[in-house]
Amino acid sequence: CRIERVNKASEEIFKLPAQDVIGKYCWEVAHGTSQSLLHCPLQQGIRSGKREAVELQQNGRWLEFVVDVIVDEQRNPSGFVHIVTDISERKNAQLLLAESEEKYRIVSEYSVDWEYWISPDGTLRYNSSSCRKITGYPPETFAGNSNYLNVIVHPEDRQVVAAHMAEDVEAAHEP
């Protein structure tokens, strides 16, 4: 199907006036290619008969392409609606967050101290590899079970450890 209509937002995203877009195939405008891409949401939508989406980086921007298939009474494709959104800000934030998380993971993995991250609900979300050196148990032993710490702590020290863990949970609730 060729493009029949465009809105102002698509003119801004593709930096093309409507008259330069109407009559072309979507992949010509969206990707600058003479045929659809391998993971084209249009082709996937034709196969699945439902909404399909893909995120692509193009010309220094991240764009999300969503395609809805319009079907006739016999459930055959009769048209398509493309929604293109510039998601650069969100993707860049996600990439920065992933990079930051990787840095913290590296720091904690190479620390001789036992580093752990506890969620606001008290669930132990992360354990550094140093916990094996300190407790004799691998990090996986504690995964999702912060109460396991009480099992390995000497009974005389359990109140002190419980108070420390409660402080960590309380700190996780602070903005």
Phi, psi and chi 1 to 4 in degrees:
 res  aa     phi    psi   chi1   chi2   chi3   chi4
   1 CYS       -  140.9  -73.1      -      -      -
   2 ARG   -93.9  156.0  -66.6 -176.0 -177.2  -92.5
   3 ILE   -67.7  129.3  -62.2  170.9      -      -
   4 GLU  -105.7  -34.1  -65.8  177.8   10.3      -
   5 ARG  -143.6  151.4  -78.4  173.5 -100.7  167.5
   6 VAL  -139.0  156.4  -63.4      -      -      -
   7 ASN  -108.7  177.0   61.6   17.1      -      -
   8 LYS   -61.2  -37.8  -68.4  -75.8 -176.8 -159.4
   9 ALA   -60.5  -42.0      -      -      -      -
  10 SER   -68.6  -34.0   65.9      -      -      -
  11 GLU   -61.3  -39.4  -71.4 -179.4  -60.6      -
  12 GLU   -70.8  -43.4  -70.5  175.0   19.6      -
  13 ILE   -63.6  -46.4  -73.7  174.8      -      -
  14 PHE   -91.9   -4.5  -64.4  113.2      -      -
  15 LYS    54.3   42.0  -62.1  178.5 -178.7   16.7
  16 LEU  -135.1  137.7  -68.2  169.5      -      -
  17 PRO   -71.0  155.1   22.3  -28.3      -      -
  18 ALA   -52.4  -41.8      -      -      -      -
  19 GLN   -63.5  -22.2   64.5  -94.5   19.4      -
  20 ASP   -86.4   -8.3  -70.1   -7.5      -      -
  21 VAL  -106.4  -42.4  173.5      -      -      -
  22 ILE   -60.8  132.5  -67.1  173.7      -      -
  23 GLY    96.6  -12.7      -      -      -      -
  24 LYS   -92.2  163.3  -68.3 -172.2  176.3 -176.7
  25 TYR   -78.4  151.6  -69.6  105.6      -      -
  26 CYS   -58.5  -39.4   60.7      -      -      -
  27 TRP   -68.1  -26.1   52.6   79.4      -      -
  28 GLU   -66.0  -41.0  -67.6  176.3  -59.4      -
  29 VAL   -80.3  -48.0  175.5      -      -      -
  30 ALA   -72.0  -38.5      -      -      -      -
  31 HIS  -120.7   -9.8  -44.5  -62.8      -      -
  32 GLY    69.1   29.3      -      -      -      -
  33 THR  -113.8  164.6   60.7      -      -      -
  34 SER   -91.6   -4.0   59.1      -      -      -
  35 GLN  -149.0  165.9   59.4 -173.0   23.6      -
  36 SER   -68.3  155.5   65.6      -      -      -
  37 LEU   -76.9  163.9  -60.4  177.6      -      -
  38 LEU   -56.7  -45.6 -179.4   61.5      -      -
  39 HIS  -101.7   37.6  -64.3   97.0      -      -
  40 CYS   -64.9  125.0  174.5      -      -      -
  41 PRO   -65.2  -25.2   19.3  -27.3      -      -
  42 LEU   -64.6  -49.5  172.1   62.0      -      -
  43 GLN   -65.2  -39.1  -60.2  -57.0  -35.1      -
  44 GLN   -65.1  -39.3  -68.8  174.2  -20.5      -
  45 GLY   -65.3  -37.8      -      -      -      -
  46 ILE   -62.8  -42.2  -68.8  170.4      -      -
  47 ARG   -69.7  -43.8  -74.2 -170.0  -65.2  -83.9
  48 SER   -87.1  -25.1   71.9      -      -      -
  49 GLY    74.7   15.0      -      -      -      -
  50 LYS  -137.4  176.3   62.2 -179.0 -176.0  177.7
  51 ARG   -60.4  135.0  174.0  177.9  -84.5 -158.3
  52 GLU  -131.8  151.7  -63.3  -71.8  -14.8      -
  53 ALA  -145.0  155.1      -      -      -      -
  54 VAL  -149.9  146.0   67.1      -      -      -
  55 GLU  -109.6  129.6  -64.4  176.0   -4.3      -
  56 LEU  -133.5  145.8  -62.7  172.3      -      -
  57 GLN   -97.3  124.2 -171.2  173.6   24.5      -
  58 GLN  -139.8  129.6  -68.1 -176.3 -127.1      -
  59 ASN    50.6   43.0  -57.6  -38.9      -      -
  60 GLY    77.7    4.9      -      -      -      -
  61 ARG  -121.3  154.5  -63.0 -176.3  -57.1  167.3
  62 TRP  -102.7  127.3  -79.2   94.1      -      -
  63 LEU  -122.5  140.1  -59.8  175.0      -      -
  64 GLU  -105.5  126.2  177.7 -176.7   50.3      -
  65 PHE  -108.4  119.7  -63.8   87.2      -      -
  66 VAL  -118.0  132.1  178.0      -      -      -
  67 VAL  -124.6  126.5  176.8      -      -      -
  68 ASP  -107.2  133.5  -73.5  -53.9      -      -
  69 VAL   -91.3  130.6  179.5      -      -      -
  70 ILE   -98.0  127.8  -59.4  169.2      -      -
  71 VAL  -116.1  154.3  -65.8      -      -      -
  72 ASP   -88.0 -171.1   60.3   21.0      -      -
  73 GLU   -61.6  -28.9  -65.0   81.4   28.6      -
  74 GLN   -89.6   10.2  -70.9   78.6   37.0      -
  75 ARG    67.7   23.2  -53.5  -78.9  -54.9  147.5
  76 ASN   -91.1  143.0  -64.8  -45.1      -      -
  77 PRO   -60.5  129.6  -20.3   30.4      -      -
  78 SER  -121.2   -8.3   61.9      -      -      -
  79 GLY   179.6  177.3      -      -      -      -
  80 PHE  -145.5  148.2  -51.7   92.9      -      -
  81 VAL  -116.7  123.5  175.3      -      -      -
  82 HIS  -104.2  132.9  -71.7   66.8      -      -
  83 ILE  -121.3  120.8  -57.3  166.6      -      -
  84 VAL  -117.5  127.6 -178.8      -      -      -
  85 THR  -126.8  134.8  -52.1      -      -      -
  86 ASP   -80.3  110.0 -173.7  -25.7      -      -
  87 ILE  -109.4   23.4   58.3  167.2      -      -
  88 SER   -56.7  -44.9  -60.8      -      -      -
  89 GLU   -61.5  -45.8 -167.8  171.9  -51.6      -
  90 ARG   -65.5  -46.0 -179.0 -176.8   79.5 -158.3
  91 LYS   -64.3  -41.0  -77.1  -61.3  -83.1 -169.3
  92 ASN   -63.3  -38.6  -70.2  -24.7      -      -
  93 ALA   -64.8  -41.4      -      -      -      -
  94 GLN   -63.0  -42.8  -72.2  173.0  -20.5      -
  95 LEU   -65.0  -41.1  -67.7  170.3      -      -
  96 LEU   -64.5  -40.6  -73.8  172.1      -      -
  97 LEU   -63.4  -44.9  178.3   60.1      -      -
  98 ALA   -62.3  -40.2      -      -      -      -
  99 GLU   -64.2  -43.1 -174.6  178.7  -60.5      -
 100 SER   -64.3  -43.7  175.5      -      -      -
 101 GLU   -61.5  -38.7  -72.4  173.7  -14.4      -
 102 GLU   -63.8  -41.1  176.8   67.0    5.5      -
 103 LYS   -62.7  -44.8  -73.0  177.9 -174.0  174.9
 104 TYR   -64.6  -37.8  -79.4  112.7      -      -
 105 ARG   -63.5  -44.0 -173.2 -165.6   62.7   74.9
 106 ILE   -62.6  -45.1  -70.5  169.2      -      -
 107 VAL   -60.6  -45.8  167.2      -      -      -
 108 SER   -70.5  -34.4   68.0      -      -      -
 109 GLU   -67.1  -30.4  -74.0  -61.2  -44.6      -
 110 TYR  -100.7    6.9  -68.6   97.2      -      -
 111 SER   -81.4  144.2  172.3      -      -      -
 112 VAL   -81.8  -14.2  -66.5      -      -      -
 113 ASP   -81.0  156.2  -65.7  -30.9      -      -
 114 TRP   -83.8  105.6  179.4    7.5      -      -
 115 GLU   -97.2  136.6  -57.6  -70.6  -22.9      -
 116 TYR  -145.2  154.9   62.6   87.8      -      -
 117 TRP  -120.8  131.7  -59.6  -27.6      -      -
 118 ILE  -119.7  135.5 -167.4  161.6      -      -
 119 SER   -82.7  165.7   66.4      -      -      -
 120 PRO   -57.6  -25.5  -28.0   35.9      -      -
 121 ASP   -85.8    3.9   68.0   -1.9      -      -
 122 GLY    91.7    1.8      -      -      -      -
 123 THR   -78.2  132.3  -56.2      -      -      -
 124 LEU   -74.8  113.3 -156.6   54.0      -      -
 125 ARG   -94.9  -24.7  -55.0  -73.4  -65.3  171.1
 126 TYR  -151.6  142.4  172.4   79.7      -      -
 127 ASN  -133.6  129.5 -109.7  -29.8      -      -
 128 SER   -75.1  162.5   67.6      -      -      -
 129 SER   -66.2  -17.0   57.9      -      -      -
 130 SER   -65.3  -18.1  -65.8      -      -      -
 131 CYS   -63.2  -28.8   81.7      -      -      -
 132 ARG   -65.1  -42.1 -178.5 -172.0  -57.2  -92.7
 133 LYS   -66.3  -35.1  -66.1  174.2 -165.6  156.4
 134 ILE   -85.0  -41.5  -65.4  169.1      -      -
 135 THR  -103.7  -21.8   69.3      -      -      -
 136 GLY    88.5   -3.4      -      -      -      -
 137 TYR  -112.3  143.8  -65.2   94.4      -      -
 138 PRO   -71.8  158.0   26.4  -33.5      -      -
 139 PRO   -54.1  -33.8  -22.4   30.2      -      -
 140 GLU   -61.6  -26.4  -58.4   79.5   38.3      -
 141 THR   -60.1  -32.6  -55.1      -      -      -
 142 PHE   -95.4   -7.6  -59.3   90.3      -      -
 143 ALA   -54.4  118.6      -      -      -      -
 144 GLY    70.5    5.4      -      -      -      -
 145 ASN  -136.9   80.5 -175.6    6.3      -      -
 146 SER   -69.2  -15.8   56.7      -      -      -
 147 ASN   -72.0  -18.6  -70.0  -30.6      -      -
 148 TYR   -61.6  -27.2 -167.0   76.5      -      -
 149 LEU   -58.8  -37.8 -168.1   56.7      -      -
 150 ASN   -64.1  -27.5  -73.0  -32.6      -      -
 151 VAL   -69.6  -37.6  173.3      -      -      -
 152 ILE   -93.5  -12.4   65.6  168.1      -      -
 153 VAL   -80.8  138.6  171.0      -      -      -
 154 HIS   -57.5  138.2 -169.8  -83.7      -      -
 155 PRO   -51.6  -35.0  -27.1   34.0      -      -
 156 GLU   -69.9  -20.6  -68.1  176.5   11.9      -
 157 ASP  -100.7   -3.5  -63.6  -33.8      -      -
 158 ARG   -62.3  -38.2  -73.6 -174.5 -178.8  149.7
 159 GLN   -64.0  -41.7  -78.9 -173.7  -36.8      -
 160 VAL   -64.4  -45.1  172.6      -      -      -
 161 VAL   -65.8  -42.1  170.6      -      -      -
 162 ALA   -61.0  -40.8      -      -      -      -
 163 ALA   -65.2  -41.6      -      -      -      -
 164 HIS   -62.0  -45.4  177.5   70.5      -      -
 165 MET   -64.0  -38.7  -64.5  -66.7  -76.2      -
 166 ALA   -62.9  -38.9      -      -      -      -
 167 GLU   -62.2  -41.1  -72.5  174.9   15.6      -
 168 ASP   -64.5  -40.9  -73.8  -12.4      -      -
 169 VAL   -65.1  -42.8  170.2      -      -      -
 170 GLU   -63.2  -41.9 -171.1  175.5  -46.0      -
 171 ALA   -64.5  -32.1      -      -      -      -
 172 ALA   -66.7  -23.3      -      -      -      -
 173 HIS   -83.2  -17.4  -75.5  -75.0      -      -
 174 GLU   -74.9  143.6  -64.7  174.3    1.5      -
 175 PRO   -70.5      -   13.2  -14.6      -      -
